[in-house]
């Protein structure tokens, strides 16, 4: 039984980038799909598709690399975990790598980046950081 599906998603992406794999499959959930959509919007993954596989849906993520096969995702780390949740108010939201990375938050307005949280004036659970 998996206790932290988001950590599993990040580990699969991290492992794929380490072996220069072009795509990675992860079990589907709405939260994972929203996180991957943000990673696509911010340019960290090329694309993703939801596959209707049996017995359960799967998300296929196409990992992004630079022209010389250098990874775009240098660091991806879970912040808030099931055993130690981390919540931030809007005025407490840190800039990741001085604005060079992104933080992803689960808020009452949906899953948002740190920049969008500041713009929407909303805080939430600090899920992960990427750069």
N, C-alpha and C positions, 0 to 999 in steps of 0.2 A: 504494500500500500504506500502510495506517495503522499508525504505530508506537506510538501510545498511545491505545487505545480509550477509556479512562476520561477522558482530557483531551478527547476528541471529545464524549463524553456531556456533560461540564460546559460545553463551548463551545456545544453545541446548546441546552442549558437557558438559559444566559446570553443567547444571541441571541434566544431566544423571549421572555424577559422584557423585553428591550430594545424589542421591537416589539409588546409586549402580545399575543402569540399565546397562545391558550387551550390548545393542545396541540402537542406535538412528538413526532416519531417518531425512534427511534434503533435501530440494529442490535442484535440480542439477544446477550447473553452472561449467564452465571450471575452473574458479578461485578457487572455493571451492574444486573441485576435486584435483587440484594441491596442495592446502594447506593440504588436508587430506593425499595425497600421501607423502608429506614431514613428516607429523606427524607419518605415518606408518614407513617410512624409519628411522626416529630417535627413534622409539620404544615407542611412546606415545599412539598409538592405535594398536590393534591386527591386524585388517584387515578392508577393506572397499569394497563395491560392488556397482556398478551403476545398479539400477533396472529400467527397462523399464516399469514403471507404467503409467496408464492413469489417468489424461490427460497430466501429465508431468513426466519427469525422476526424480528419487530420488537417493540419496546416502545413503546407509545403512552403518553406522560406528559401528564397534565392539570395544567398549571401553576397555582399558587394566587396569587390577588390579593386585596387587601383590598376593602372595600365601595366605596371611591372609586378603584378601579383602580390602587392603589399596589402595587408588587411586594413579595412576602413574602421572596423570596431577594434580599437586598441585595448579598451577596458570596458567591461560590462559587469556590474556588481549589484546584487540584491542588497537593499538597505534595510527595509522593514521586513522582519521575518515572523513566522507564526509564534515563536517564543518571545519575541521582543519587537513589538510594533513601534514604529517611529512616525509620529504625527508632527506636522509643521503648520503654524499659522502663516498667513500670507506675508507678514513682515519678518518671518523667520526663515523663509525659503532661501537657501544658499545658491550662489552661482557655481555651477560645476566647472572646474578648471578655468575660472575667470571668464565664463561665458563660452568657452570652446567646446564644452560638452553639454549634455542635457540631463535633467532629472525628470523622472516620470512619476506623477502623483495620481492617486485615486481620490477624486473629489466628489462633492455632491453634484457637480456639473459634468461628471464623466471623467475618463482618464485623460489627463492633460500634461503637457510639458511644464517645466518650471517657468518658462517665459509666458506661456498662456495663463498659468495660475496667477502670475503677477498682473497680467492684463485684465483678467476677469475678477481680480481681487478676491480670490478664494484659496483656502489652504486645504490640506488633506493628508492622506497617508503617503509617505515618501517610499514608493515601491522600489525604484532602482536608479542608478546613474550610469551614463554611457559617455565615453569619449574615444 
